[in-house]
Amino acid sequence: MKYICTVFATGFLLIACNNKQPQQNGNDATAGKETALNSSWNVKGCAEARKENTKSAIKDEYPDLPEFSGESSIKAAGDSIVYTRFARHGCCRHAKLSTSQSGNVITVTEYWWGQICKCMCSSTLSATVRNLPKGEYMVYGVETGTDPITDKLTDGKDTVMQQKW
């Protein structure tokens, strides 16, 4: 009888431990956690990621590339926030963007990579975050990535823009 009780208890524990529990829903279950956003991003200019990463390809594709011009901004448009930054940077660098939200703080992260060539150029980086609930938001633009000389990952992050909406 003792053996049967031990087998029964062990079997019960195995089933109970392997049974997935439903996620608990509570008001503070997601507090302080990053949430997925309905967003898109775009990079225009010589920081666009392309297969060929050479100085001549940049000059051939963008012969009349304008110097740094325009206005960087973070603007609200209905239930969306639009982030736009004009960046002057070393040629052969590439960028991509990501967005995240923690509470009422939205962060647009620019991730830069690639070794610079011996020239300078300009790019426009933009991100749009859509379908935001009404409220007040603090939006940060943060730049990170690899070192432009060694192309090794850096730990640093620089805030390049911020705006309260």
C-alpha positions in Angstrom: 0.0 0.0 0.0 2.9 2.4 0.8 4.4 1.7 -2.6 1.0 2.5 -4.4 0.7 5.8 -2.4 4.2 6.8 -3.3 3.7 6.1 -7.1 0.3 7.9 -7.0 1.9 11.0 -5.2 4.8 11.1 -7.6 2.5 10.8 -10.6 0.2 13.6 -9.3 3.2 15.9 -8.8 4.6 15.2 -12.3 1.2 16.0 -13.8 0.7 19.1 -11.6 4.2 20.5 -12.4 3.9 20.0 -16.1 0.4 21.5 -16.4 0.7 25.0 -17.8 -1.2 27.5 -15.6 -3.2 30.3 -17.3 -1.6 33.7 -17.2 -2.9 35.8 -14.3 -4.6 39.1 -15.4 -4.2 41.9 -13.0 -3.8 45.7 -13.2 -0.2 45.6 -12.2 0.8 42.5 -14.2 2.4 44.6 -16.9 3.5 47.6 -14.9 7.0 48.5 -15.7 7.3 46.0 -18.5 8.0 46.8 -22.1 5.1 46.2 -24.4 4.9 45.6 -28.2 4.0 48.6 -30.3 2.2 49.1 -33.6 5.1 50.8 -35.3 7.2 51.1 -38.5 10.5 52.7 -39.3 12.5 53.9 -42.3 16.0 54.9 -43.1 16.7 57.0 -46.2 20.1 58.2 -47.4 23.5 56.5 -47.2 22.7 54.8 -43.9 20.2 52.5 -45.7 21.4 48.9 -45.3 22.4 47.5 -48.7 24.3 44.4 -49.8 27.2 46.4 -51.2 28.8 48.5 -48.5 31.4 50.6 -50.4 32.2 54.2 -50.7 31.9 54.1 -54.5 28.4 52.5 -54.2 27.3 55.3 -52.0 28.6 58.0 -54.4 27.1 56.2 -57.4 23.7 55.8 -55.8 23.6 59.3 -54.2 25.7 61.6 -56.4 23.8 64.7 -55.3 23.3 63.7 -51.6 22.4 66.9 -49.8 24.3 68.2 -46.8 22.6 67.9 -43.4 19.4 69.9 -43.6 15.9 69.8 -42.3 14.5 69.7 -38.9 14.6 66.8 -36.4 11.3 66.4 -34.5 9.0 64.3 -32.5 5.3 65.1 -33.4 1.9 63.9 -32.4 -0.6 63.1 -35.2 -3.9 61.8 -34.0 -3.3 58.6 -32.1 0.3 58.3 -33.5 3.7 59.7 -32.7 6.1 60.5 -35.5 9.9 60.5 -34.9 12.2 62.1 -37.5 15.9 62.8 -37.2 18.3 64.1 -39.9 21.8 62.7 -39.1 25.1 63.7 -40.5 27.5 60.7 -40.2 30.5 58.9 -41.6 29.9 57.1 -44.9 29.5 53.3 -44.8 27.6 53.4 -41.5 24.1 51.8 -41.5 21.2 52.2 -39.2 18.0 50.5 -38.2 15.4 51.5 -35.6 13.3 49.8 -33.0 10.6 51.1 -30.7 9.6 50.1 -27.1 7.2 51.3 -24.5 7.3 51.1 -20.7 4.3 52.7 -19.1 4.0 56.2 -20.7 7.6 56.3 -21.9 8.2 55.5 -25.5 11.8 54.9 -26.7 13.0 55.0 -30.3 16.4 53.3 -30.5 18.7 54.0 -33.4 21.1 51.1 -33.8 24.2 52.1 -35.9 26.8 49.7 -37.3 29.7 49.5 -39.8 33.1 51.0 -40.1 33.2 54.6 -41.5 34.7 55.4 -44.8 36.7 58.6 -45.4 33.7 60.8 -46.3 30.6 62.3 -44.6 27.0 62.0 -45.7 23.5 62.5 -44.4 20.5 60.3 -43.7 16.9 60.6 -42.5 15.7 58.2 -39.8 12.0 58.0 -39.0 9.7 55.9 -36.9 5.9 56.0 -36.4 4.1 54.6 -33.4 0.4 54.1 -34.1 -2.8 53.4 -32.1 -1.7 54.8 -28.8 -4.3 55.3 -26.1 -5.0 58.9 -25.1 -2.6 60.1 -22.6 0.6 61.9 -21.9 3.8 60.3 -23.2 7.5 61.0 -22.9 9.3 60.1 -26.1 13.1 59.5 -26.2 15.4 59.0 -29.2 18.4 57.0 -28.3 21.5 56.2 -30.4 23.6 53.0 -29.8 25.4 50.4 -31.9 29.0 49.7 -32.8 32.1 51.9 -32.7 32.5 53.6 -36.0 36.3 52.9 -36.2 36.5 49.3 -34.9 32.9 48.2 -35.6 32.8 46.5 -32.2 29.7 46.7 -30.0 29.6 49.6 -27.6 27.9 49.7 -24.2 27.0 53.3 -24.5 23.6 54.9 -25.4 23.2 58.6 -26.2 19.9 60.4 -25.9 19.6 62.4 -29.2 16.1 63.8 -28.8 13.3 63.9 -26.3 9.8 65.4 -26.2 6.8 65.2 -23.9 3.4 64.7 -25.6 
